[in-house]
């Protein structure tokens, strides 16, 4: 039984419920919902409730799936919205695969009355092919993401990135084959991207690209081979 399609369907339901929550301003009412299915490959189900009262919305939901080969998945989510526009949401999911892998994720986010978001989420997993960990946090218009993955051979790959609302983002990563750094900034209508890539062999690339509306694009790059000698970037 494949868990991802079920998870995507459940996520779509959660998004739809959240949209209904934001759009409803009727008098106090509570609605319960549920769904389930069973077949030759396993079973899955979910349910929850949504309450609207005095301009506030509260939602609670839970879902699960079980495969005949031993894989399973379960989780829950909640959402609340207030008349002043503020909102809170959280989720938690966990499961394991038929091959012996395990995975989990959880997070909590909130939005104040001015529309500013803050919160964090994390996920992790492990199995025969390796393991991974991710973390994402948002505060004061800045979102930061980190990820680390290790394959079955013990090789580690790392990635990190930061996005600042209205200003741009930066990303970097490294692994057995080399590393990279890239940053995009927006200043006075001009968008600039700088990228550096280093291969494990010693070869490298350094490039800069700028775009200004009405003026066009400029690009410059420098490259070296494994010996450090300058070569064409083409």
N, C-alpha and C positions, 0 to 999 in steps of 0.2 A: 504494500500500500504506500503510495507516495504522499508525504505529508504536505509538501509545499503547495500543491493546488488547493488543498483544503484550507491551509493557512491563508492563502491569498483571498479565498472566498470569504473567510471569516473577517479578514481585515476590511474587505469591501463593505461588509455589513456594518462594521464598527464605524467606518467613515460616513455611511449613509445615516446611521443613527445620530452621529454628531451633527450632521447637517440639519436633520429634523429638529434636533434640540435647539439649534441656533435660530431656526425659522419660526418656532412655535411660540405664541404669546397667549394661548387660550387659558381658561381657568384651570384650576388644579385638576390633574388627571394622571393616572399611572397606566402604563401599557406594558404587558409582559409578552415576551416572544421566545420562541424556541424552534429548533430544527434538529434533525437527526437523520442518519442514513446507515444502512448496514448492507454488506454484500460479501462476495467471495473473498475480497481482499482485506476486509476489516470493517470497522464501524467508526462513526464520527458523530458528534453532536455539539450543541451549544445552546445557551439560553441567557436570559437576563431581563432587566426591566428598565424603563425610563419613566421618570416622574417630572412633570411640569407643575410648578406652583409659584404664584406671585412673581412671575418673571424669571424664576430660577429653574434650572434644569439639572437633573441628576440621573446618571446612567451607570449601571453595573452589569457586567457581562462575564460569562465563563464559557470555555470551549475545550474540546478534547478530541483525540483521534487515536485509535488502536489498530495496528496492522496484525494480520495473522502470523507474520514471521517474527513478531516480538517488538517491533518498533512502536513507539507511542509519543504523543504530544499532548500537552495540556497548558492552559493559561487562563488569565483573567485580565480584565481591563475596567477602568472606571473613568468617568468624566463628570464634571460639574461646571455649570455656567451661571454667572450672576447678573443681575439687572444692570450693573455698572459696566459690563463688558469684560470683566475679569473671568478667568476660567482656570481650572486645574484638571490634569489628566495623569493617569499612571497605568502601567501595564507590567505583566510578568508572564514569561513563557518558559517552558522547560520540556525536555524530552530525550529520548534515546533512539538510536537506529537499530535495525535488525543485525547490522554488522558489528555492533558493540560500541558505537560512538555515542557521545552525550553532548547536549547543547543546551544553552539557557540564555535568556535575555530579560532585562527589566529596565524600567526607566520611569521618571516622573518629571512633568513639565507644568509650568504655570504661566499665565498671562495676566498682567495687571490691567487696571482700567485704562491706561494709556496705550495699550496694545503691545507692550514690550514683553518678550518671552524670556524665560529662564528655566533651567533644569538640566538634567543629565540622563544618559542611558548607557548601558554596557551590555556586551554579549560575549560569550565564550563557547568553545566547543573542542572536542577531542575525539580521535578515532584512529583507526589503523593507518591512515595516511598522514597524520600529524595533528596539530592543534592550532587554535587561534584565539585571540582576545582583542576586543575593540572597546573604545570608550569615546563618548561624544558629550560635550557640555556646551551650554549656551548661557550667556549672561552679558548684559549691557551692550547688546548688538554684536557680540563676538562669539562665534561658534568654533570650537576646537575639536578635532577628531584625531585619534591615534589608533593604530592597528598593528598587531604583531602576529606573524604566522610562522610555524615551524613544521617542516615536512618530515616524512618518515626517516629521512637520512640525517636529520639534525640540523639542516640548513635553515637559517632564520631570515625572514623578510620583515622589514619594518617600514611603516608609513605614518606620516603625521601631516596635518593640515590645519590652517586657521583661516576663517572667513570673517571679515569685518564689514558689516552692512554699510553699503554706499562707498566703500573704499577699495575693496579687492580681496584677494586671497593669496596664500602661499602654501606650497606643498613640498614635501621632501620624502625620500624613501631610500632604502638601501637593501642589498641582498647579495648573494654569492657572485652575481655577475657585475655588480657595480652599484652606483648611487646616482641620485638626481636631486635637483632643487629647482623649483620654479615659483615665480611670484608675479601676480598681476595687480597693478595699481591703477586707480582712476583719479586723475588730478586735473582740474580746470578743463574738463572735457576731453582730455587725452588719456587713452588707455595704453599702458606700457606693460610688456611681458618680458621678463628675464628668465633664461633657462640655462642651467649648467648640468651636464651629464658626464659622468666618469665611468669608463668601462674597467672591469677587473684587469684587463690586459695593459691598461695605462693610457689608452686612447681617451680623448675628451672632446666635448663640444660646449661652446659658450655662445649664446645667441641673445639678441635683443630686438624686439619688435615693438613699434609704436604706431598707434592709429589716432588721427585727429580728424573729426568730421569736417568735410569740406576741403581737407588738405591731402588726405591719402595715407598710405602705409609706408613706413621705412623699416628696413631690416638689416641687421649686421650680425655676422657670425664668425667665429674663429674655431678651428679644429686642429687637433694634433693626433699623430698616430701613436702606436704602442711605445715607440722610442722617444716620444716627446717632441718630434719634429713637426713643424707646421705643415698642414696638408689642406687641400680643398675640401670644403664642406659639402660639395655636390655629390 
